[in-house]
Amino acid sequence: MPRRIWDISQVLRPDLPVWPGDTAFAQVGTWQMEQGSPVNVSALTMSTHSGAHADAPLHYAADAPDIASVALEPYLGPCLVVDARNCGALVEPGHLPDLAGARRVLFRTYDRFPHEAWDAQHTAIAPATIRALADAGVILIGMDGPSLDPQDSKAMEAHLEVLAADMRVLEGLVLNDVPPGQYELIALPLAIERGDASPVRAILRELPDA
């Protein structure tokens, strides 16, 4: 039997909500069949942090690796989805379930993902929670919100904890209708030279013995 797949990506489109002040998504046709071309080709303008995306260490430190340099192993393999919808402003260490040896952990904080509007009050991840995950051997942390830190944070404490632990980060995932539990994660970033992040086509796949 084929294993069930959950697409946890956002659709990249002109009205995609982006971080305030960041580059809006735009698509322009360069060669079009309706204008006599044998093929359709378009050009994209977008932020590296558009939709579901993987942050590179370069996003938090100028001398850190870019997204083209990071290993792909953290973005591919078993993961744990955690229901964190009732955590309030921050996911604290006390909100963590038994991680059961999970190496990749995704947090669902929305009842329904806000596809049509930017959420400036998204749930963030407490720095102490990042440390607890790193101590447990987690190599990747992901969430449906747009940032590990609150939008108004200047210290970027959660991101700096991730940098110190050499963890990888996925943000902007769509976890609607994904029950908490164990899955296989596939969310590979593009190899963008000097890229501080990359959009990903992220999926969860049912485990073989589910």
C-alpha positions as CSV (number, residue, x, y, z in Angstrom):
1,M,0.0,0.0,0.0
2,P,1.3,3.5,-0.8
3,R,2.2,5.5,2.3
4,R,0.1,8.6,2.9
5,I,1.7,12.0,2.2
6,W,0.9,15.3,3.8
7,D,2.1,18.4,1.8
8,I,3.1,20.9,4.5
9,S,4.2,23.6,2.2
10,Q,2.6,27.0,1.4
11,V,1.6,27.8,-2.2
12,L,3.9,30.5,-3.5
13,R,1.7,33.2,-5.1
14,P,1.4,37.0,-5.5
15,D,-0.7,37.5,-2.4
16,L,1.6,35.3,-0.1
17,P,1.9,37.1,3.3
18,V,5.6,37.9,4.0
19,W,7.5,39.3,6.9
20,P,6.7,43.0,7.1
21,G,9.1,44.9,4.8
22,D,10.4,41.8,3.1
23,T,10.2,41.2,-0.6
24,A,6.7,40.2,-1.9
25,F,6.4,37.2,-4.2
26,A,6.0,38.0,-7.9
27,Q,5.9,35.9,-11.1
28,V,6.3,37.5,-14.6
29,G,6.1,35.6,-17.8
30,T,9.2,36.0,-20.0
31,W,8.3,33.6,-22.8
32,Q,4.7,32.8,-23.3
33,M,3.0,30.3,-25.7
34,E,0.1,32.7,-26.1
35,Q,2.5,35.2,-27.6
36,G,4.0,32.7,-30.1
37,S,6.7,31.1,-28.0
38,P,6.9,27.2,-28.1
39,V,7.3,27.2,-24.3
40,N,6.2,29.0,-21.2
41,V,9.0,30.5,-19.1
42,S,8.6,32.9,-16.2
43,A,10.8,34.9,-13.8
44,L,10.4,35.0,-10.0
45,T,11.0,37.7,-7.5
46,M,10.9,36.6,-3.9
47,S,12.5,36.5,-0.5
48,T,14.6,33.5,0.4
49,H,12.2,33.2,3.4
50,S,9.0,32.9,1.3
51,G,6.5,30.4,2.4
52,A,7.8,27.2,4.0
53,H,11.5,27.7,4.1
54,A,14.8,26.5,5.6
55,D,17.0,29.0,7.4
56,A,20.7,28.8,6.9
57,P,23.2,29.5,9.7
58,L,24.2,32.5,7.6
59,H,20.8,34.0,8.5
60,Y,22.0,34.5,12.1
61,A,25.8,35.0,11.7
62,A,27.8,36.6,8.9
63,D,30.6,34.1,9.0
64,A,28.3,31.0,9.2
65,P,27.5,28.5,6.3
66,D,25.1,29.4,3.6
67,I,22.2,27.2,2.6
68,A,24.2,25.6,-0.3
69,S,26.8,24.4,2.2
70,V,24.7,22.7,4.9
71,A,24.3,18.9,5.0
72,L,21.0,17.6,3.7
73,E,20.7,14.8,6.3
74,P,18.8,16.9,8.9
75,Y,16.0,17.7,6.4
76,L,15.3,14.1,5.6
77,G,14.3,11.3,8.0
78,P,12.0,10.4,10.9
79,C,10.4,13.3,12.8
80,L,8.0,14.0,15.6
81,V,5.0,16.4,15.2
82,V,4.1,18.1,18.5
83,D,0.7,19.7,19.1
84,A,1.6,23.1,20.7
85,R,-1.6,24.9,20.0
86,N,-2.3,25.7,23.7
87,C,1.1,26.9,24.7
88,G,0.4,30.7,24.6
89,A,3.1,33.1,23.5
90,L,6.0,30.7,23.9
91,V,6.6,27.0,23.7
92,E,8.4,26.3,27.0
93,P,10.3,23.2,28.0
94,G,7.4,22.1,30.1
95,H,5.3,21.8,26.9
96,L,7.5,19.2,25.4
97,P,6.2,15.6,25.3
98,D,8.4,12.5,25.5
99,L,10.6,13.0,22.5
100,A,11.3,9.3,22.3
101,G,14.7,9.8,20.7
102,A,13.3,12.1,18.0
103,R,16.0,13.9,15.9
104,R,13.6,16.2,14.1
105,V,10.7,18.0,15.9
106,L,7.9,20.1,14.3
107,F,5.6,22.2,16.3
108,R,2.0,22.9,15.3
109,T,0.8,26.1,16.9
110,Y,-2.2,27.1,14.7
111,D,-5.7,25.6,14.6
112,R,-5.7,26.7,10.9
113,F,-2.7,28.2,9.2
114,P,-3.2,31.9,8.3
115,H,-2.8,31.7,4.6
116,E,-4.4,35.1,3.8
117,A,-3.0,37.4,6.5
118,W,0.3,38.0,8.3
119,D,0.2,37.0,12.0
120,A,2.3,39.4,14.1
121,Q,1.5,37.6,17.3
122,H,2.6,34.1,16.4
123,T,3.6,31.6,19.0
124,A,7.4,31.5,19.3
125,I,9.9,29.0,20.8
126,A,11.5,29.8,24.2
127,P,15.4,29.7,24.1
128,A,15.3,27.2,27.0
129,T,13.2,24.9,24.8
130,I,15.8,25.1,22.0
131,R,18.5,24.1,24.6
132,A,16.3,21.2,25.9
133,L,15.8,19.9,22.3
134,A,19.5,20.2,21.6
135,D,20.4,18.4,24.8
136,A,18.0,15.6,23.7
137,G,19.9,15.2,20.4
138,V,17.4,17.0,18.1
139,I,19.1,18.2,14.9
140,L,16.2,20.0,13.3
141,I,13.4,22.1,14.7
142,G,10.4,23.2,12.6
143,M,7.2,25.1,13.1
144,D,4.2,26.6,11.4
145,G,4.9,30.1,12.6
146,P,7.2,32.4,10.6
147,S,10.0,32.6,13.2
148,L,11.3,30.9,16.2
149,D,11.5,34.3,17.9
150,P,8.7,36.7,18.5
151,Q,8.3,39.2,15.7
152,D,9.4,42.2,17.8
153,S,12.6,40.4,19.1
154,K,15.9,42.2,18.5
155,A,18.0,39.8,20.5
156,M,17.0,36.7,18.4
157,E,17.7,34.5,21.4
158,A,16.0,31.4,20.0
159,H,17.9,31.7,16.8
160,L,21.2,32.1,18.6
161,E,20.6,29.0,20.6
162,V,20.0,27.2,17.3
163,L,23.3,28.6,16.0
164,A,25.2,27.5,19.1
165,A,23.8,24.0,18.8
166,D,24.3,23.8,15.0
167,M,20.6,22.8,14.6
168,R,18.6,23.3,11.4
169,V,15.4,25.3,11.2
170,L,12.2,25.0,9.1
171,E,9.6,27.8,9.4
172,G,6.2,28.6,7.8
173,L,5.1,24.9,7.6
174,V,1.4,24.1,7.2
175,L,0.5,21.5,9.7
176,N,-3.3,21.6,9.4
177,D,-4.9,18.2,9.9
178,V,-1.6,16.6,10.7
179,P,-2.1,14.5,13.9
180,P,0.7,14.6,16.5
181,G,3.0,11.7,16.2
182,Q,5.9,10.1,14.1
183,Y,6.4,10.7,10.4
184,E,9.1,10.8,7.8
185,L,10.1,14.4,6.9
186,I,11.3,15.4,3.4
187,A,12.0,19.1,3.1
188,L,15.2,19.8,1.0
189,P,16.4,23.3,0.5
190,L,17.7,24.6,-2.8
191,A,21.5,25.0,-3.1
192,I,21.6,28.8,-3.3
193,E,25.1,30.2,-3.1
194,R,25.3,32.8,-0.3
195,G,21.7,32.0,0.5
196,D,20.6,32.9,4.0
197,A,17.5,30.6,3.5
198,S,15.7,28.7,0.8
199,P,12.0,27.8,0.1
200,V,11.3,24.1,0.5
201,R,8.6,21.7,-0.8
202,A,8.1,20.1,2.6
203,I,6.2,16.8,3.0
204,L,5.4,14.4,5.8
205,R,5.1,10.7,4.8
206,E,3.4,8.0,6.8
207,L,6.0,5.6,8.3
208,P,6.1,2.1,6.7
209,D,4.8,0.4,9.8
210,A,2.0,2.9,10.5
